[in-house]
Amino acid sequence: MRLNARGGLLICLLLLSAQYGVAQLARTATIAGSAPQYAGVELRWMRPADALSGTKRLAGTVTPDKKGDFTLQLSLESPQLLTLEVGRYLCYLYAEPGGKYRITLPPLEEKEEADRLNPYFEPIEVHLQSIPLDSLQTNFRIARFDEELERALDSVTLATDSLAMRVNLRAMASRLAGFDTLNNTPFLRDYKFYRMGLFGFLSGSMKVQALSDRYFKRKRPLYDNPAYTDLFAIVYQRYFVYHGRTKEGRSINQAISAGSYSRLKSILQQNDNLAQDSLMELVILKNLHDEFYNDTYSRAGLTQILDSLCQQTKIAEHRAIGLNIQNKVNRLLKGHEPSPFSLPDQDGVVRTMADYKGRVILLCFCTTSSYTCIQDFALLARLQRQFGEHLQIVAICADIRYESMVHYAQTSGYKWPFVYCGGEPRVVADYDVRSYPTYYLVDPEGKLLLSPAPGPQEGLGRVLFEQWRARGWSVEVNNQ
């Protein structure tokens, strides 16, 4: 996990190590525990698919029984960072092949409504630990090193003058470098090495160029080591923009606008640090991903370069990362199919996008407690009458309770379906919903027309009128 740059200590809970009578496979990690509050609640453990795109994949699920007892077995080939989001908490541990963990989960505390509706909400991170302390476990050793690193950063921050800061820096760097418990496996040695780079950056003792020289130049990428990927993300953040301001990189904008992967590579190869193809491709992938969410470069050019990289790379990991980025950014691009969903409506019927194919679909992400959403509903009802059967409004509700949505849908008198996404936060994330209401317009073939679309107070009626006129559909202009 990324360390808090402000030096705040992560909350640590206890993991009770357990001995199991049945021999486990050499590559099997076992996670077990007892959590009565979580009886019947599905626990979804995730692992990174790749750190650059932030894509995660499901590692495994387990549902505690009536007593709250559960056991999950995972097949692992190497140490893996596993995460579990439960209410206000994001729990994590570094599981390794053959590891046995008996965990105690944090109290079941659901997010408050303000937190749940806040797209920038950050859960409380909980690093699960072991008692009796097992000093041989990767998870234990990383936790102890991270705690020492937090203390070192606090010490530097609290220094009252530059001399004291320099003394503290030398002392803390020496102390961290002497942390011998992270020297016995390649994963731990690499973790320590790149966390030392993070200390150099956060303490201000190393500049980005020095970090690039020491930690990445002509070094093998470590795709599954969080310490490597965290530091990489810092060093090469918005590299296209910053390198584009130099004499060598000033033509980056033209290369991206032209969608030319070969020209972009030739520009970046002028930097000696990126002479290694594996690092250069990784830097390109990171910046392609990040710039899709900025307005600096042509999206069409970024898309074309990403397509070329995926086709030409000889590195399997890079092709996989590129495809993850494509899947992530394309799902909200005009002309692409939006992310699918299967959500219950007010009658308990599971609805999907396919149910409404053949009509123009207006997806309205909303809550029934939002004053702005309620105002928009009245305006949407007018549009529904005006544009008739060719318009299908679907209200995707993020209410805390399903029953609240059902009550509103049944008493409001609106004719469109209300579907409940409160139990599926993935849907909100897939559509990059940052406030309510948020709208998307989908054409009769199931492709995005507008992403996002304006609301009824922002000219949606005019947009629909133009679409209807282009398709030869009638509009009841004077219908109130």
Order of alpha helices (4+ residues) and beta strands (2+ residues): beta-beta-beta-beta-beta-beta-beta-beta-alpha-beta-alpha-alpha-alpha-alpha-alpha-alpha-alpha-alpha-alpha-alpha-alpha-beta-beta-beta-alpha-beta-alpha-beta-alpha-beta-beta-alpha
